[in-house]
Amino acid sequence: ISKIEKRRGMNQNNFSHSNVAQSFKVPLIPSLALYLVFALFLFGLAVSLFILVVVHNPLFFLSYLFLFALIAAFLLWNSISFRNNTTILHYIRSLPDADLTVARHGHLVKITGLVSCGNVSLESSYEKVGQCVYTSTLLFECGKLGLKPADVKESCFGWRLAYSERLSTDFYITDKNSGIRAFVKAGPDSRVIPLIKESRLVTTAKNCKVLASHLRKWLRDRNLSSEARLLRLEEGYIKEGSSISVFGILQRSNDVMVVTPPQELISTGCLWKKLLLPVDVDGLILAIP
């Protein structure tokens, strides 16, 4: 407990404090491949324009533009999916739950079941929800982009993350199929990837002159400005008794089962049915089933 309290105290003046390392990335594409694709794009554009000007046949040019639009849409879809964790969610949900009665030591397993707190439980930062194994609180501010939204009371262009708190702790999960209980190492020394959606709790209006007292206190406790401005606060948590899926390495010792973060990167592979490129994951995954 003292370790978590110390961590909280040390980070109150920082942009964020967290023991949750959301580490996932798209595998790097070799520079040579990028140059080759760019060269092919220029070559195709030149040929299509040449045919259009000399032969006066727009068919090849229109086909080229259509192909380019498909490729651009594919890349845009993957970019949005990466930001929203869509690829990892599809990957996790496509995996079957492990049979803990026969699961082997050192193998990757997915366990779905009810969680219960270990020696340490967490409390959500803003709503003060207790008996949690994971909490996150995100504060967004309206960025100054020189754009005026249509409705300044409800919307804003350019929300930016101004402050974040993400904490997780060790907990137990009871497998829904076998009833076996496993200990999950998700504490401060573990790499954790929470696929938990935060709920919007507070959205201030541009014309408000004074922030609510509870919000002002929350801001002051973290040495953040309590001046009235456009803010959005979101919070998420995993409370004891919630049903979640855990994906990690199974460690067996006699009758004790422990799930730990993988030591190596895990690739989701290409999900062609969803038109999704592979994503590399480094950490213990917590997701809502």
C-alpha positions, 0 to 999 in steps of 0.5 A: 500500500505504501508503494502505491501511496508513494507513487501517487504523492510523487506524481501529483505535479506531473502530467500523469501518474500511472503504472499502466504502460499501454505499449502497442505499435504497428510493426515498422515497415522497412524504408526501402519498401516505402520508397518502392511504393512511392516510386510505383505511385509516381510511375503509375500517376505519370503513365496514367496522365500520359495516356490521358493526354496523348490517347485521350482515354480517361479509363486508365486514369480513373482506374488509377484514381479508384485504386489509389482511393481504395489504398488510402481508405485502407490505410485510414481505416487501419489508422482509426482502428489502431487509435481505437484499439479495434485490432487488439479487441478483435484479436482478443475476442477471436481467441478461445478461453483457455482450459485451465485444467490442462493449460501448461506452464509458460503458455499464453492463456486467455481467462474470462471470469469474475475479478476479486481484489488482492491485498491492495484495492484501488479507488477511482480518482473522481467518483471515489468508487472503491474496491477496484483493481484498475482505475483511469481518469482522463482530463481533456482541455479544448485546444486553441485551434482558431476554430469556433464550434457550431455549439460552444456549449456542447462541442469543441474542436481539438480536445487534447489530453491534459492530465491522466491517471491510470493505476492497476494492482494485483488481483484474482480472477475466477475462470467462468468455465472451470471455477479455478482461481488464478492470481493476476500480476497487474501491479506497479511492476507489471506492463498492463494494456487496459482495453477499458472504455472510459465514461464521460462524467463532466463536460463544462460549457464555454460560457460557465464562469465558475467550475463545480466545487467538486471539480475545482477540488479535484483539480486543486488536489493535483495542482491543476488550474481551477479556472473556468474553461472548456474541460472534459473529464472521463473515468473508467474502472474495473470493480470487484465482481466485474467480468473481464478477460485477461490475456498473459502467460500462465505460471503454474506451481503445484496448485497455484496459478499466476498470470503474468505479462508476456516477456516478448512481443505478441503480434495480432497478425493480419486480420484480413476479414476485418482488413486490419494490419498486424499490431505488436502488443507488449504487456498483460491485456485486460479487456471487457469480454 
